[in-house]
């Protein structure tokens, strides 16, 4: 239950779970020294004008790998409410910068999930 509440809280912030992938995949439970990546620079996505006019909204969920240098290595949408929103989300997300995940103080590659919301006011 505690993990479900934590997951819901992180999604509400638009930042999903993250875990490192050194040589073999490990979770925080398996590696208590694991520290997830920390977002240091974020670019907001541009709401596509045609999607805005059509009142299209939704959440784009992105699965990504952050390198040991904190840069996005690869990213793909795993929840795609509309291709225009997904493209805008991926373009913005690929410009985000992170302090890399670490294990025992050593930077490691990390896999993470991020939710970007598009909502009309």
PAFI-587251 format. One line per field, with one value per residue (C-alpha): x, y, z; residue in one letter. Coordinates in Angstrom, 1 decimal. Example, Ala and Ser with C-alpha at 12.3 -4.5 7.8 and 13.67 -1.06 7.14 Angstrom:
px <- c(12.3_13.7);
py <- c(-4.5_-1.1);
pz <- c(7.8_7.1);
r <- c(A_S);
This chain:
px <- c(0.0_2.8_4.5_1.1_0.8_4.3_3.8_0.6_2.4_5.3_2.8_1.0_4.2_4.7_7.8_7.5_9.6_13.3_15.8_19.3_20.6_24.2_25.5_22.4_19.0_18.5_15.7_16.0_15.1_18.0_20.5_19.9_22.8_20.9_20.0_17.6_18.4_17.6_16.0_18.1_16.7_13.2_11.7_7.9_6.4_4.6_0.9_0.3_-2.0_-4.1_-4.6_-5.5_-8.1_-9.5_-9.5_-7.3_-5.8_-4.2_-1.1_1.9_4.0_7.6_10.0_13.6_17.2_19.4_23.1_25.8_26.4_22.8_21.8_18.8_20.1_16.8_13.1_9.9_6.2_4.5_1.2_0.2_-3.2_-2.5_0.5_0.7_0.9_3.4_5.7_5.6_6.3_9.2_10.8_10.6_11.7_14.8_16.1_15.7_18.9_19.5_22.0_22.7_21.6_24.3_25.1_27.7_28.5_29.3_27.1_25.2_22.7_19.1_15.8_12.9_9.2_7.9_4.3_3.7_0.2_-1.6_-4.7_-6.8_-7.9);
py <- c(0.0_2.4_1.7_2.4_5.7_6.7_5.7_7.8_10.7_10.6_10.3_13.4_15.3_14.0_12.0_8.2_5.6_5.2_2.4_1.8_-0.7_-1.4_-4.7_-6.6_-5.0_-4.4_-2.7_-0.5_-3.5_-5.5_-2.6_-0.3_1.9_2.9_6.6_7.4_10.2_13.7_16.2_19.3_20.9_20.5_21.9_22.1_20.6_22.9_22.0_21.4_24.1_21.8_19.4_22.4_23.5_20.0_19.9_16.9_16.2_13.2_11.8_10.6_8.0_7.8_5.0_6.2_5.4_8.1_7.7_7.8_11.4_12.4_12.7_10.9_7.9_6.7_7.4_5.9_6.4_3.5_5.3_7.4_9.3_11.1_11.1_14.9_15.0_12.1_13.9_17.1_15.2_13.3_16.4_18.2_15.3_14.6_18.0_17.3_17.0_14.8_14.2_10.5_7.6_6.3_3.1_3.3_6.8_5.7_7.1_4.4_4.1_4.3_3.2_5.5_6.3_9.8_11.0_14.3_15.7_17.8_19.4_22.3_25.1);
pz <- c(0.0_0.9_-2.5_-4.3_-2.5_-3.4_-7.0_-7.2_-5.6_-8.1_-11.0_-9.7_-9.9_-13.5_-12.6_-12.4_-10.9_-11.7_-11.1_-12.2_-14.6_-13.9_-15.5_-14.4_-13.5_-9.9_-7.9_-4.9_-2.7_-4.2_-4.1_-1.1_-2.3_-5.4_-5.8_-8.7_-11.2_-10.1_-12.6_-12.8_-16.0_-17.5_-20.7_-20.9_-24.0_-26.5_-26.8_-30.5_-31.7_-33.8_-30.9_-28.7_-31.2_-31.3_-27.4_-27.4_-24.0_-22.2_-20.6_-22.4_-20.5_-21.5_-20.7_-21.0_-20.2_-18.6_-19.1_-16.5_-17.7_-17.0_-20.6_-22.2_-24.1_-25.5_-24.9_-26.2_-25.4_-23.7_-23.4_-26.4_-26.2_-29.5_-31.8_-31.8_-28.0_-27.9_-30.4_-28.4_-25.1_-26.5_-28.1_-24.8_-22.7_-24.8_-23.7_-20.0_-18.0_-14.9_-12.2_-13.0_-10.9_-8.6_-6.8_-4.1_-5.3_-8.9_-11.8_-13.6_-16.4_-15.3_-16.7_-15.7_-16.5_-16.8_-17.3_-19.1_-18.9_-21.6_-20.2_-21.4_-19.0);
r <- c(X_X_X_X_X_X_X_X_X_X_X_X_X_X_X_X_X_X_X_X_X_X_X_X_X_X_X_X_X_X_X_X_X_X_X_X_X_X_X_X_X_X_X_X_X_X_X_X_X_X_X_X_X_X_X_X_X_X_X_X_X_X_X_X_X_X_X_X_X_X_X_X_X_X_X_X_X_X_X_X_X_X_X_X_X_X_X_X_X_X_X_X_X_X_X_X_X_X_X_X_X_X_X_X_X_X_X_X_X_X_X_X_X_X_X_X_X_X_X_X_X);
